[in-house]
Each structure stands twice: as structure tokens, then as C-alpha cells.
Amino acid sequence: MLIRVRPLWQSWIARRIPPSPSLQLDQRRIFIIPTLQGVAFGVALVLMLLTAINYQNSLAYGLAFLLLSLFLVAILHTYRNLGGLRLTSLGAAPVFVGEQVCFRVRLDGEGRERRAVGVGWAEEQLEHADVHADGAEELVLVLPAERRGWLRPGRLRVESRFPLGLLVAWSWLDLDMAALVYPRPLSADMPLVPGPSDDEEEGVRPSGHGVDDYQGLRPYQPGDSRRRMHWKAYSRGQGLLVKDFTALSGRNLWLDFDVLGGDVEGRLSQLCHWVLELSLRQQPFGLRLPGKQLPVASGDSHRDACLRALALFGEAP
């Protein structure tokens, strides 16, 4: 039954509350139902009223109708706590697979103070905030990045149980949020081209495709190739050092998807590692992917363009 009803509900809510980066709650977008405490309160009211009728007790009548009026007033105040509230998506920074995506949402009071407003995707894991009448509050909502590409979290639940907790006013809003998730960097040998280096007396010549000019020694980092380890320095008690290479001047370096082995995700992860490494060294490079090529360049904008191409590889434009 739920499987059949859910698509109908999603289609109806999409027509009633269409996606938008900024939405203001009004009577069309707010729904109110009693909470479990509210249902228990209602049952107690019915029993109290039946007792008053049975015993014709004026005090019981007065208490029952007083509590009923309190329940009705709570409906108004629960709605007013959300009515007019504006929610705006502030976006999310790109992350790598395995990291946490932080979506930022701003809540504007729009001239009315709001208390204990909950925002989130799961009803059990809402972030709560109080919003001043003429101010704004920013919430950070976290989701794990489990796969590369666009992460679209879907509709947000916005709710309020203020002031008595007998009713919950809620809404499902689609703030059209999306975050770009890059492949997880996979440590691998830098693509090298055979050529002479200043390290030949150590009996080491770089091999592969790409950079081949010996630059010096640097501290070992997890994931570095053992073939680059400077064992003589280690034997002299100087610690773990790695031979570092950089590109020859005037040589274009290309990262090519087709020359790598392994599955698609593994190749993209290796390319992601190389993009970050070469960008850190300020080494110009180009990127070749099936159906897409980014020319040789350097800088932050080129790095971001390459990472974006890797993240969206294979996805429909």
C-alpha cells in the first residue's frame, strides 16, 4: 500500500510546492496534525467530557471546555511559528567520495520571532534553531557523499511543535539543493617518461609517462611508491624520504584515461590523485577523457575544471 501511495503523494506535493532555491511558508505549504501527546490529550478531553455529562458536574464541564480552548489556541500558535518563515539554500562546497557534504540553509524570521524550528531530511535527525524577528539563522545539514557526481538530497522536512508540543506544523520543501562529489583520490605512481636525472648515481631512473626531472627529497607520505624510497638515507637514520620528480621545462604533461588499467572508478580515482598532486606542484597538465579533453593549463580554475570533469564522467549532460 505504501509503495502505491508514495508516488501519488510525491507527485501531489511536487505540484503544490514546486522546487525553488528560496521558499516562504504560507497556508498552502503548511500542514498541521496532532502529535502522540496531542492524541492522548484529546482522548483525555473526551473522557473528561463524558464524566461531566454523566455526573452533571459544572466544574468538570468548565475544565473540559477550558482545555479544549487551549488546544484550539495551540493550533493557531503552532501555525504562526512557521507561517511566513523563509528558507533559502546557500549551497554546498564540493567534496570527495567518503567525506561529508555540508548543505547550508538560511532561515529568515520575516518580522516574527520563531522558536524551535526543526529542519532536516529525517524526522529523527532534525537540526533546530530559534530565529529572531528581524534576523536570520543559518543551519548546516550534513549528508555522507557515497558516490561521485551530483548529490541531490531531495525535499527538506521543516517542522515546529512550539508552544505546547500537542500539534506539529510541518512542510516538505525542495530548495533545489545539489552538491558536486569528486572521485575519491587513489594514491598511485605519477605518470613518468624515461629520461636522465640527477639521481642516476643511485641507480634509479623514473619510468612511465610524464614527469622525469629529479627535484630532490621530501618526507614520505602514505601511498607513495616504494620504488621512490631513498633507502640509503633511511639506513643513515635520516628517516623515510622519497625521491621527488618534476616536469622538464617546455614538456606538456597529459593525464589520459585510456592508458590506465582497472575499472572506471579506479581510473577516475587515480586521475583525481594526479590532478591534485600536479596542481599542488603548479605543474601545467592536460586531461584526456573519452569524449572530452581539457587543454594543458595550470591554476585553481584548471584544477576545478578537471575535478568537475572527473566527477561528472559518464553522466548525462
Beta strands, then each sheet from edge to edge (+ up, - down):
strand 1: 22-24
strand 2: 31-34
strand 3: 86-89
strand 4: 95-96
strand 5: 100-108
strand 6: 114-120
strand 7: 127-131
strand 8: 136-144
strand 9: 149-151
strand 10: 156-160
strand 11: 167-173
strand 12: 179-182
strand 13: 213-219
strand 14: 241-246
strand 15: 254-256
strand 16: 285-289
strand 17: 292-297
sheet 1: 1+ 3- 5+ 8-
sheet 2: 2+ 11- 10+ 6- 7+
sheet 3: 4+ 12+ 9-
sheet 4: 13+ 14-
sheet 5: 15+ 16+ 17-
end
